[in-house]
């Protein structure tokens, strides 16, 4: 009799443990954010115009405005957490941030580690070099030193292009990559069209966009297996795209109309 009672108690305790585990698994980041009344969003302030520090020494930029928009709709306090191109995924996986709004290009290999929202913007990846440099395709980079920001799509695409004799030079961010081109450390750089336009504005008649090698879209990065948060972010982005508010933010910083955004 005692043995039977003991087995029943052990069975009940196991059932309680399984139930508690199931409840914990159902808890989402969205619930946590609402409960703590604060959202921690990763942004990269070294990639203008997505993230900058303005004249008042405050975070600003396209991604910062989108982060503010999401926090406003959540109705909670916003904490902006600085990240870099390399630290975006680790910041998510270690729980340092709830999600990331940091010009996060949507690519299949990244989707193995994290989840992406539908896009909130897009751009083209281009090769930029001094005028007079003959570059009509990626194959013309043979024998040249090409700068790229470390941990970006530019690094991936150009390293996988198998261009014979090309030396890929990696830098910490877009700013140092641009400076490397201006100072002559590299012959060309892989960057995006809006950054290329800024460089051309700073140095008229010196640099030009040579060739386009990728059309990219960027979304909010989140941890996998968190469907509630993913659905909420997609819903908010859809609503603000339809209202035109996302388009206004995009044009404010990119100085060009929002491209047509795909969804998945």
DRENSE-995357 format. One record per residue (C-alpha): residue number from 1; residue in three letters; x, y, z. Coordinates in nm, 2 decimals. Example, Ala and Ser with C-alpha at 12.3 -4.5 7.8 and 13.67 -1.06 7.14 Angstrom:
# residues 2
+-----+-----+--------+--------+--------+
!   n ! res !     c1 !     c2 !     c3 !
+-----+-----+--------+--------+--------+
!   1 ! ala !   1.23 !  -0.45 !   0.78 !
!   2 ! ser !   1.37 !  -0.11 !   0.71 !
+-----+-----+--------+--------+--------+
//
This chain:
# residues 264
+-----+-----+--------+--------+--------+
!   n ! res !     c1 !     c2 !     c3 !
+-----+-----+--------+--------+--------+
!   1 ! unk !   0.00 !   0.00 !   0.00 !
!   2 ! unk !   0.28 !   0.24 !   0.10 !
!   3 ! unk !   0.47 !   0.16 !  -0.22 !
!   4 ! unk !   0.16 !   0.22 !  -0.43 !
!   5 ! unk !   0.10 !   0.56 !  -0.26 !
!   6 ! unk !   0.47 !   0.65 !  -0.31 !
!   7 ! unk !   0.44 !   0.57 !  -0.68 !
!   8 ! unk !   0.13 !   0.79 !  -0.71 !
!   9 ! unk !   0.30 !   1.08 !  -0.54 !
!  10 ! unk !   0.61 !   1.05 !  -0.76 !
!  11 ! unk !   0.38 !   1.04 !  -1.06 !
!  12 ! unk !   0.19 !   1.35 !  -0.95 !
!  13 ! unk !   0.52 !   1.53 !  -0.89 !
!  14 ! unk !   0.64 !   1.44 !  -1.24 !
!  15 ! unk !   0.31 !   1.57 !  -1.39 !
!  16 ! unk !   0.35 !   1.90 !  -1.20 !
!  17 ! unk !   0.71 !   1.93 !  -1.33 !
!  18 ! unk !   0.60 !   1.87 !  -1.69 !
!  19 ! unk !   0.31 !   2.12 !  -1.66 !
!  20 ! unk !   0.54 !   2.38 !  -1.52 !
!  21 ! unk !   0.79 !   2.33 !  -1.80 !
!  22 ! unk !   0.51 !   2.36 !  -2.06 !
!  23 ! unk !   0.38 !   2.68 !  -1.90 !
!  24 ! unk !   0.74 !   2.82 !  -1.90 !
!  25 ! unk !   0.78 !   2.72 !  -2.26 !
!  26 ! unk !   0.46 !   2.91 !  -2.35 !
!  27 ! unk !   0.58 !   3.23 !  -2.19 !
!  28 ! unk !   0.70 !   3.47 !  -2.47 !
!  29 ! unk !   0.94 !   3.76 !  -2.49 !
!  30 ! unk !   0.63 !   3.97 !  -2.56 !
!  31 ! unk !   0.48 !   3.88 !  -2.22 !
!  32 ! unk !   0.82 !   3.95 !  -2.05 !
!  33 ! unk !   0.84 !   4.29 !  -2.21 !
!  34 ! unk !   0.49 !   4.39 !  -2.11 !
!  35 ! unk !   0.54 !   4.26 !  -1.75 !
!  36 ! unk !   0.87 !   4.45 !  -1.70 !
!  37 ! unk !   0.73 !   4.76 !  -1.88 !
!  38 ! unk !   1.06 !   4.80 !  -2.07 !
!  39 ! unk !   1.19 !   4.68 !  -2.40 !
!  40 ! unk !   1.56 !   4.64 !  -2.48 !
!  41 ! unk !   1.63 !   4.69 !  -2.85 !
!  42 ! unk !   1.97 !   4.65 !  -3.00 !
!  43 ! unk !   2.08 !   4.92 !  -3.24 !
!  44 ! unk !   2.41 !   5.00 !  -3.41 !
!  45 ! unk !   2.50 !   5.37 !  -3.38 !
!  46 ! unk !   2.80 !   5.34 !  -3.61 !
!  47 ! unk !   2.61 !   5.29 !  -3.93 !
!  48 ! unk !   2.46 !   5.61 !  -4.06 !
!  49 ! unk !   2.19 !   5.68 !  -4.15 !
!  50 ! unk !   2.05 !   5.37 !  -3.97 !
!  51 ! unk !   2.22 !   5.46 !  -3.64 !
!  52 ! unk !   2.40 !   5.78 !  -3.54 !
!  53 ! unk !   2.47 !   6.00 !  -3.24 !
!  54 ! unk !   2.32 !   6.34 !  -3.32 !
!  55 ! unk !   2.44 !   6.69 !  -3.23 !
!  56 ! unk !   2.26 !   6.66 !  -2.89 !
!  57 ! unk !   2.46 !   6.34 !  -2.83 !
!  58 ! unk !   2.15 !   6.14 !  -2.85 !
!  59 ! unk !   2.09 !   5.82 !  -3.05 !
!  60 ! unk !   1.92 !   5.89 !  -3.38 !
!  61 ! unk !   1.87 !   5.74 !  -3.73 !
!  62 ! unk !   1.63 !   5.52 !  -3.92 !
!  63 ! unk !   1.67 !   5.22 !  -3.70 !
!  64 ! unk !   1.63 !   5.43 !  -3.38 !
!  65 ! unk !   1.31 !   5.59 !  -3.52 !
!  66 ! unk !   1.18 !   5.24 !  -3.60 !
!  67 ! unk !   1.28 !   5.12 !  -3.25 !
!  68 ! unk !   1.09 !   5.42 !  -3.09 !
!  69 ! unk !   0.79 !   5.33 !  -3.30 !
!  70 ! unk !   0.78 !   4.97 !  -3.18 !
!  71 ! unk !   0.83 !   5.08 !  -2.82 !
!  72 ! unk !   0.55 !   5.33 !  -2.85 !
!  73 ! unk !   0.31 !   5.06 !  -2.97 !
!  74 ! unk !   0.42 !   4.83 !  -2.69 !
!  75 ! unk !   0.34 !   5.11 !  -2.44 !
!  76 ! unk !   0.67 !   5.05 !  -2.25 !
!  77 ! unk !   1.00 !   5.23 !  -2.18 !
!  78 ! unk !   1.26 !   5.20 !  -2.45 !
!  79 ! unk !   1.62 !   5.10 !  -2.36 !
!  80 ! unk !   1.85 !   5.12 !  -2.66 !
!  81 ! unk !   2.14 !   4.87 !  -2.64 !
!  82 ! unk !   2.44 !   4.94 !  -2.86 !
!  83 ! unk !   2.54 !   4.65 !  -3.08 !
!  84 ! unk !   2.77 !   4.60 !  -3.38 !
!  85 ! unk !   2.75 !   4.40 !  -3.70 !
!  86 ! unk !   2.93 !   4.11 !  -3.52 !
!  87 ! unk !   2.75 !   4.13 !  -3.19 !
!  88 ! unk !   2.39 !   4.14 !  -3.31 !
!  89 ! unk !   2.33 !   3.76 !  -3.31 !
!  90 ! unk !   2.52 !   3.70 !  -2.98 !
!  91 ! unk !   2.32 !   3.98 !  -2.81 !
!  92 ! unk !   2.00 !   3.81 !  -2.91 !
!  93 ! unk !   2.11 !   3.46 !  -2.81 !
!  94 ! unk !   2.24 !   3.56 !  -2.47 !
!  95 ! unk !   1.93 !   3.76 !  -2.39 !
!  96 ! unk !   2.11 !   4.10 !  -2.38 !
!  97 ! unk !   1.83 !   4.24 !  -2.60 !
!  98 ! unk !   1.47 !   4.15 !  -2.67 !
!  99 ! unk !   1.51 !   4.21 !  -3.04 !
! 100 ! unk !   1.75 !   4.39 !  -3.28 !
! 101 ! unk !   1.67 !   4.68 !  -3.52 !
! 102 ! unk !   2.02 !   4.73 !  -3.68 !
! 103 ! unk !   2.02 !   4.72 !  -4.06 !
! 104 ! unk !   1.99 !   4.35 !  -4.02 !
! 105 ! unk !   2.01 !   4.20 !  -4.37 !
! 106 ! unk !   1.77 !   3.90 !  -4.42 !
! 107 ! unk !   1.98 !   3.60 !  -4.54 !
! 108 ! unk !   1.93 !   3.22 !  -4.52 !
! 109 ! unk !   2.24 !   3.15 !  -4.31 !
! 110 ! unk !   2.13 !   3.40 !  -4.04 !
! 111 ! unk !   1.79 !   3.25 !  -4.04 !
! 112 ! unk !   1.94 !   2.93 !  -3.91 !
! 113 ! unk !   2.03 !   3.11 !  -3.58 !
! 114 ! unk !   1.76 !   3.38 !  -3.55 !
! 115 ! unk !   1.41 !   3.47 !  -3.68 !
! 116 ! unk !   1.35 !   3.77 !  -3.90 !
! 117 ! unk !   1.04 !   3.99 !  -3.93 !
! 118 ! unk !   0.91 !   4.10 !  -4.26 !
! 119 ! unk !   1.13 !   4.38 !  -4.41 !
! 120 ! unk !   1.10 !   4.74 !  -4.31 !
! 121 ! unk !   1.34 !   4.87 !  -4.58 !
! 122 ! unk !   1.59 !   4.77 !  -4.84 !
! 123 ! unk !   1.90 !   4.88 !  -5.03 !
! 124 ! unk !   2.15 !   4.78 !  -5.30 !
! 125 ! unk !   2.51 !   4.66 !  -5.24 !
! 126 ! unk !   2.76 !   4.83 !  -5.47 !
! 127 ! unk !   3.13 !   4.85 !  -5.55 !
! 128 ! unk !   3.27 !   5.20 !  -5.50 !
! 129 ! unk !   3.60 !   5.31 !  -5.64 !
! 130 ! unk !   3.78 !   5.63 !  -5.76 !
! 131 ! unk !   3.67 !   5.76 !  -6.09 !
! 132 ! unk !   3.89 !   5.63 !  -6.37 !
! 133 ! unk !   3.92 !   5.29 !  -6.21 !
! 134 ! unk !   3.79 !   5.03 !  -6.46 !
! 135 ! unk !   3.54 !   4.81 !  -6.27 !
! 136 ! unk !   3.24 !   4.69 !  -6.47 !
! 137 ! unk !   3.17 !   4.36 !  -6.29 !
! 138 ! unk !   3.30 !   4.18 !  -5.98 !
! 139 ! unk !   3.56 !   3.99 !  -6.19 !
! 140 ! unk !   3.73 !   4.33 !  -6.25 !
! 141 ! unk !   3.82 !   4.33 !  -5.88 !
! 142 ! unk !   4.10 !   4.07 !  -5.96 !
! 143 ! unk !   4.43 !   4.20 !  -5.83 !
! 144 ! unk !   4.27 !   4.47 !  -5.62 !
! 145 ! unk !   4.24 !   4.54 !  -5.25 !
! 146 ! unk !   3.87 !   4.56 !  -5.16 !
! 147 ! unk !   3.75 !   4.68 !  -4.82 !
! 148 ! unk !   3.44 !   4.56 !  -4.65 !
! 149 ! unk !   3.29 !   4.59 !  -4.30 !
! 150 ! unk !   3.35 !   4.28 !  -4.10 !
! 151 ! unk !   3.04 !   4.05 !  -4.03 !
! 152 ! unk !   2.83 !   4.20 !  -4.32 !
! 153 ! unk !   2.67 !   4.07 !  -4.64 !
! 154 ! unk !   2.95 !   4.25 !  -4.83 !
! 155 ! unk !   3.21 !   4.04 !  -4.67 !
! 156 ! unk !   3.01 !   3.72 !  -4.73 !
! 157 ! unk !   2.93 !   3.79 !  -5.09 !
! 158 ! unk !   3.27 !   3.91 !  -5.20 !
! 159 ! unk !   3.45 !   3.63 !  -5.01 !
! 160 ! unk !   3.23 !   3.37 !  -5.18 !
! 161 ! unk !   3.28 !   3.53 !  -5.53 !
! 162 ! unk !   3.61 !   3.34 !  -5.58 !
! 163 ! unk !   3.77 !   3.64 !  -5.75 !
! 164 ! unk !   4.13 !   3.53 !  -5.83 !
! 165 ! unk !   4.39 !   3.77 !  -5.69 !
! 166 ! unk !   4.15 !   3.99 !  -5.50 !
! 167 ! unk !   4.26 !   4.08 !  -5.15 !
! 168 ! unk !   3.96 !   4.12 !  -4.92 !
! 169 ! unk !   4.04 !   4.37 !  -4.64 !
! 170 ! unk !   3.81 !   4.36 !  -4.34 !
! 171 ! unk !   3.73 !   4.66 !  -4.12 !
! 172 ! unk !   3.53 !   4.71 !  -3.80 !
! 173 ! unk !   3.25 !   4.92 !  -3.95 !
! 174 ! unk !   3.14 !   5.13 !  -4.25 !
! 175 ! unk !   3.32 !   5.45 !  -4.13 !
! 176 ! unk !   3.66 !   5.28 !  -4.12 !
! 177 ! unk !   3.59 !   5.11 !  -4.45 !
! 178 ! unk !   3.51 !   5.45 !  -4.61 !
! 179 ! unk !   3.82 !   5.61 !  -4.46 !
! 180 ! unk !   4.03 !   5.32 !  -4.59 !
! 181 ! unk !   3.92 !   5.40 !  -4.94 !
! 182 ! unk !   3.98 !   5.78 !  -4.90 !
! 183 ! unk !   4.33 !   5.72 !  -4.75 !
! 184 ! unk !   4.43 !   5.48 !  -5.03 !
! 185 ! unk !   4.45 !   5.17 !  -4.81 !
! 186 ! unk !   4.22 !   4.99 !  -5.05 !
! 187 ! unk !   4.14 !   5.03 !  -5.42 !
! 188 ! unk !   3.77 !   4.98 !  -5.38 !
! 189 ! unk !   3.50 !   4.90 !  -5.12 !
! 190 ! unk !   3.18 !   4.70 !  -5.10 !
! 191 ! unk !   2.91 !   4.91 !  -4.94 !
! 192 ! unk !   2.55 !   5.02 !  -4.99 !
! 193 ! unk !   2.41 !   5.27 !  -5.23 !
! 194 ! unk !   2.31 !   5.53 !  -4.97 !
! 195 ! unk !   2.65 !   5.53 !  -4.81 !
! 196 ! unk !   2.81 !   5.55 !  -5.15 !
! 197 ! unk !   2.59 !   5.86 !  -5.21 !
! 198 ! unk !   2.72 !   6.02 !  -4.89 !
! 199 ! unk !   3.08 !   5.95 !  -5.00 !
! 200 ! unk !   3.01 !   6.11 !  -5.34 !
! 201 ! unk !   2.85 !   6.41 !  -5.17 !
! 202 ! unk !   3.16 !   6.46 !  -4.95 !
! 203 ! unk !   3.41 !   6.41 !  -5.23 !
! 204 ! unk !   3.24 !   6.54 !  -5.55 !
! 205 ! unk !   3.38 !   6.40 !  -5.88 !
! 206 ! unk !   3.63 !   6.17 !  -5.70 !
! 207 ! unk !   3.43 !   5.84 !  -5.64 !
! 208 ! unk !   3.15 !   5.66 !  -5.82 !
! 209 ! unk !   2.94 !   5.35 !  -5.79 !
! 210 ! unk !   3.08 !   5.09 !  -6.03 !
! 211 ! unk !   2.86 !   4.78 !  -6.02 !
! 212 ! unk !   2.57 !   4.64 !  -5.82 !
! 213 ! unk !   2.60 !   4.29 !  -5.68 !
! 214 ! unk !   2.31 !   4.24 !  -5.44 !
! 215 ! unk !   1.96 !   4.37 !  -5.36 !
! 216 ! unk !   1.91 !   4.34 !  -4.99 !
! 217 ! unk !   1.62 !   4.38 !  -4.74 !
! 218 ! unk !   1.65 !   4.42 !  -4.37 !
! 219 ! unk !   1.42 !   4.32 !  -4.09 !
! 220 ! unk !   1.39 !   4.30 !  -3.71 !
! 221 ! unk !   1.60 !   4.02 !  -3.57 !
! 222 ! unk !   1.45 !   3.80 !  -3.29 !
! 223 ! unk !   1.52 !   3.48 !  -3.11 !
! 224 ! unk !   1.38 !   3.17 !  -3.27 !
! 225 ! unk !   1.08 !   2.98 !  -3.13 !
! 226 ! unk !   0.91 !   3.31 !  -3.02 !
! 227 ! unk !   0.60 !   3.32 !  -3.24 !
! 228 ! unk !   0.40 !   3.57 !  -3.03 !
! 229 ! unk !   0.67 !   3.84 !  -3.06 !
! 230 ! unk !   0.73 !   3.77 !  -3.43 !
! 231 ! unk !   0.36 !   3.80 !  -3.51 !
! 232 ! unk !   0.33 !   4.12 !  -3.31 !
! 233 ! unk !   0.63 !   4.28 !  -3.48 !
! 234 ! unk !   0.50 !   4.18 !  -3.83 !
! 235 ! unk !   0.16 !   4.32 !  -3.74 !
! 236 ! unk !   0.30 !   4.66 !  -3.63 !
! 237 ! unk !   0.52 !   4.69 !  -3.93 !
! 238 ! unk !   0.23 !   4.61 !  -4.16 !
! 239 ! unk !   0.01 !   4.87 !  -4.00 !
! 240 ! unk !   0.27 !   5.14 !  -4.02 !
! 241 ! unk !   0.36 !   5.05 !  -4.38 !
! 242 ! unk !   0.00 !   5.08 !  -4.48 !
! 243 ! unk !  -0.04 !   5.41 !  -4.29 !
! 244 ! unk !   0.27 !   5.55 !  -4.46 !
! 245 ! unk !   0.46 !   5.62 !  -4.14 !
! 246 ! unk !   0.73 !   5.37 !  -4.22 !
! 247 ! unk !   0.77 !   5.53 !  -4.56 !
! 248 ! unk !   0.81 !   5.87 !  -4.40 !
! 249 ! unk !   1.08 !   5.74 !  -4.17 !
! 250 ! unk !   1.26 !   5.58 !  -4.46 !
! 251 ! unk !   1.25 !   5.89 !  -4.68 !
! 252 ! unk !   1.36 !   6.11 !  -4.39 !
! 253 ! unk !   1.69 !   5.92 !  -4.36 !
! 254 ! unk !   1.75 !   5.77 !  -4.70 !
! 255 ! unk !   1.64 !   6.08 !  -4.91 !
! 256 ! unk !   1.47 !   5.84 !  -5.15 !
! 257 ! unk !   1.12 !   5.67 !  -5.16 !
! 258 ! unk !   1.07 !   5.34 !  -4.98 !
! 259 ! unk !   1.12 !   5.05 !  -5.22 !
! 260 ! unk !   0.84 !   4.79 !  -5.26 !
! 261 ! unk !   0.88 !   4.55 !  -4.96 !
! 262 ! unk !   0.82 !   4.18 !  -5.00 !
! 263 ! unk !   0.67 !   3.97 !  -4.72 !
! 264 ! unk !   0.71 !   3.61 !  -4.62 !
+-----+-----+--------+--------+--------+
//
